[in-house]
Amino acid sequence: MQAGPGPRNAITDVAGLRIGQADDAGVRTGVTVILPDAAAVCAVDVRGGGPGTRETDVLTPWNLVHAVDAIVLSGGSVYGLAAADGVAAWLGARGRGYQALPTAGVPRSPIVPAAILFDLANGGDKDWHEDPPYRALALRAAAAVSQDPQLGTAGAGYGAAAGALKGGVGSASFVSSDGVTVGAIVAVNCSGSVVVPGSRNFWAGALEIGDEFGGLGPAASRVGGEDWGLARGSHAALASTTLACVATDVALDQNELKRIAIMAQDGLARAIRPVHSPFDGDAVFALSTAQREPPPGNRKLAVARIGAIAADTLARAVARGVHAATLPPGMTGQAWRDLH
């Protein structure tokens, strides 16, 4: 078969995954839920200097539980961690979750790692007193899961910014010549820039497949070491963090997925400049839906190959998210499509 993007060019081309998203235009924020059909082995790699996470300690091979019931990406900084509570409640009500010894009257414990990005300074109405919207948004997102995630100004990327441009949710996929599927979804809210200085070309342009984010391809520019173009100025440096999940249908263990998460972080480095700064909380989850066995031969080579594909796929997803983003009602600034 010919290698290339899957039919949706989204993480949901990985069999056994659905995505739910919900957002609030008044607050200018939102939530993205990655929902596997069954508990999925998962790992995480955190590179940003200002992370905000929940249950990432679970995702280590020496601990008890190796599989997750969902992953949550949320706006709202620390308030957004409550989104995982909503998803856990939704899953628990449907009988999903970990249970070491089934016991009458004892509910299951859904495993829902989460990570948050900072979108509190985007001008939305954050006067929520003791009732931040994230649990309710997560319940809406979980109830709306589908195989067709909206890109751009949606979910966790609704109020996001990508340097001086509007950020958003991006997704992409790649199916190898032997049928291995890798997908990525990302909420792009970086302090760095996703475009080459003085151009509309994405840093990820050399990896573009077809016209999936404008068809401009790579830029011919040479760039100075401190020319960061449309990165955010120092006055806005705290409004950052890019969150992502990569997935494959190949059955892998937690150690192997950890290596893939590490390799996938290079996709952020190919698409955002600078990245992993003290002001970013960048985190990449990696999960397997275990729909197929690894390709025959050297297993470590298979992991290396999947990790390399994941990095390129994540870089493409970053560009697709910013390419699709539009300014929500009342927000000032510029989107990629406003560049000339």
N, C-alpha and C positions, 0 to 999 in steps of 0.2 A: 504494500500500500504506500501511497505518497504521504510523506510527513507534512504536517502543517496544523493550523488551528482546528479545533473541533467544530461541530456544527453551530454551536452558540458562541464560540470564542469567549467562553466564560468558565469559571471554576466548576460550574455545574455540568460541564462535559465529563467530569470525573463521576463515574457512576456511583450512586448512593449519597449524593449531596444535594441539599437545597439551601436557598438563601432567603432570609426574611429581612425586610427593612421597614423602618418607620421613622418619621421625622416631624418636627414641629416648626412651622414657619415663623411663628411669633418669637419663640426662644432661639431660633436659628441653630438647631442642633438635631441629632438623630442617633439611631442605633442600627447596627447591622448584626444579624445572627447567622452563623454558619451551622447548619443542622444536618448531621449525618443520619441516615436512616437507622443505623444501629451504632452502638458505642464504637468509637474509632480510636486506635492507638495514635498518640499525639506527642509532640515535643515542642519546645519553644526556645528561641534565641533572642536575647534582649541586648541591644547595642547602644541605645540612647542613654544620655546621662541623666534624664529626668523621667524615668518610667513610672507608670501607675498600673498595677496589675492585681489580679485576684487568682488564687489557686494555681499559680505557676509552679509552686513547690511540688505539686502533685506530679508534674511532668518530668520526673526523674526516675530512672530505671530501678533505683534501690528502694523506692517507696511502694506502698501497697497497690495503688490503682494505676493502671497503665493506659486506660482508655477514657475518652471524654464523651459526654452526651451532647455537648454543643460548645461553641466558642462564640464569645461576644466581643465585638468592637464597638466602642461608644464614644460619643462626644461627652462634654461636661466635666472634664478633669475628674477630680476625686468623686464628685457627685455621680458621675456616669458609672461608677462601679456598681451602683444599685441596679443597673440594667441586668446584671447576672442574677440578682435575686428574682426578678420577674421571669427570666427564662427558666431558672431552677423550679419555680413554682409551677410554671406551665408544664414542664416535663414531669414533675412529680405527680401532678394531677392526672397524667396519662400513664402512670405506672412505670416511667423510665428512671433509671438511676442505679447506682451501685448498692448492692445488698450482700454482705458476706454470708449471712445465714437468714434465709427468709423466715420471718416471724410474724404471726398474725398481729395486726394492729400497729406494726412498726413500718413507717413509710420508707421507701427507697430514698437514696441520697444522690440526686443528679450531680454529675461532675461538670462544672461549667467554668472553665478558665476564661478570664476577660482581661482586656487592656483598654485604656482610655487615652484620648487625646485632648489637648487644651483648645477649646473654642469659646471660652468665656468672655473674650474681649472683642467679639465680632459685632457688637451693637444690638443683639437680640435682647428680649426682655428676660432677665435672669432674676427678677424679683419674685422668686418662688417660695420664700419663707421656709416652712418646714416640709414642703411637698415638692421636691425636684421631680421633673417629669420622667425620669429614666426608667423606673420600674414599669410605669404604664406604657411607655414607648416600646420597651422590650416585649411586653405581653402582646402588643399590636404586631410587632415584627415577627414573633414566633407564630402567631396565628395566620400570617400572610406569606409563609414560605412558598417558594416556587423555584422553577429552574431557569427563570429569566430575570436575573437581577438588573435593576435600573442602574445605569452608570451616571457619573457626574454628580449633580447636586441632589443627593439622596442618602438616606441612612446615616451612618457615622460621618460621612463626608459632606453632609448638608451645609454645615456652617464652616467648613474647613477652608484653609488657604494654602497655596503652594508657593512659598516665597511671596512675591508681590502679586501673584495671580490667584484666581479662585481655584481652590482645590476641590476634591471630590472622590467618589468611589470609582475605582477602575477594576476591570477583570479581564482575563485573557486565558487561553489554553493552548496546549500543543499536544498533538498525537504523533508519536514516533512511527517510523516505518514498520516497526514490529508490533504496533498497537498499544504501547504504553501511553497512558494519558496523564498529563500534568496540568494543573490549573492553579490560578492565583486570583485572590481578591485583595484589594488594598484600599484603605482610607488615607488619602494623600493630604497631609496637613503639616508640611515641612517648613522649616526656616530657610532651607536652601532653595535654589532655583531648579526648575525642571527643563529650562530652555537654555540654549547656548547664548551667551551675551551678544546683543545686537541682532538677534535673529528670532524667527518663529520656530526654528528647528528644535526638536526635543533632544536632550542628551541621549535618550534611548533610540534616536532615529536610525542608527545602523542596524537595529534589531527589528525594525518595523516590518510586518508582513502585509503586503498589499498596501491599502490606504487606510489601515485601521486607526491611525491617529493623524490623518491629514495628508499622508502621502508625500511629505517633504523629504524624508530620508535624512541622512546625516548632513551636518553643516560642514562647510569647507574651512571654517574659521580656525585660527590659532588663538588660544586664549591664555592670558597671563595668569600666573599663579594666584593672584588675589583679585582677579576680575570675576566676581560672582554674579554679575548681571542683575537679574531680577530676584535675587535673594532678599529676604526681609532685612530692613535696617535694624540697628541695635535697639531702637525704641520698641520694637515689636517682637524681639527675639524669643520671648517666653511663649508666644502663641504658636506652638509647634507640636510635633510628634506624628510619625507615619506608622500605621498599624497594618499588618498584613497576615494572610493565611495562604500557604501553598498546600496543595493536596495532590495525591496520586492514587490510582486504583491498584497499585502494586502492594502486596502484603509485605510490610516492613516492620521491624521491631523499633522500640523507642530509641535505642542508640543510633540506629540507622537514620531515623527521622530527625534526630538532633543534628546529625551531620548535614542533612538536607536543609534544615532551617538555617544553619550556619552558612552554607553555600548560597542559599537564597538571599541572604542579606546583601550579597554582592550585587544582586539585581537593583537594590535601592541605591547602591554606590554608582551603578551605571546610569541611573535615571535622575539622580538628585545631587546637586553640588552646592555647598558642602552637605554632609549627612552625618548622623550619629554624633551630633554636637552635644555640649553640656545642656542645651536647651531642648533637645529632642528626646522623646521617650521611646524611640523606635523599637518595635518588637515584631518578630515574625514567628507565627505558629506553623507547624508542618504536621499534616495528618495523613493517614492511609485508610481508605475504605475497604482495602483487602479484597477487591473483586477479582484479582488475578495473581498468580504466582510470579515471582521475579523471573526475568528472562534467564534461560539456561546459561551456565558458565560461571565466571567469577562474580560472586555476589557483591564484593566491594566495588568492582568495576561498574556493576549495575547501579549501586548507590551513587557513585561519582557521576554517572551519566544522568540520572534523574535529578541530582542536585544542580548540575549545569543547566539542564533544561528549565528547572524551577527558577533559577536566577534570571535567565533571559525572559521567561514568561512573566515574572514579577516586574521586571523593568518595563515591559510592554504594557502591563496593567497600569503602572503609574502614569505613563503617557496617555493611555486611553481615558483614565479618570479625569485628568486635567483637560484633555481635548474635549470631553463631553460636558464639562462643568459650565454652568450659567450662574449669573448673580441672582439670588433669591429676591423676592419683593423687598424693596427698601434698602438693600445692601449696596454700598458704594464700593468702587474699586474697578478692576478689570478682569475679564476672563481671557483665556487664550485666544478665543475668536476675535477679541478686540485688538489684538496685536497687528501691526502693519509692517 
